[in-house]
Amino acid sequence: MAATITFRPDDEARLALDELTSDGTPVSQAVRDALVEAAAKHAKSRLRTEAEALAADPDDRAEAAQVLRDMESLRAW
């Protein structure tokens, strides 16, 4: 069973909601879609930050280079 969520939009949120529902999309659908999109954007940002940290880590880069060297000997010609 879905939970009901109530919120008080400020002026900016009200304008955004008006835009998202201007084509007849129900408010509840617009809010659900916006939440799912925001969560996906947040996850991508978090993963990008993690990848950038790993790319800047000299130990991790050295280990990745070693794995590639080890894999090269297994490569089929």
Order of alpha helices (4+ residues) and beta strands (2+ residues): alpha-alpha-alpha
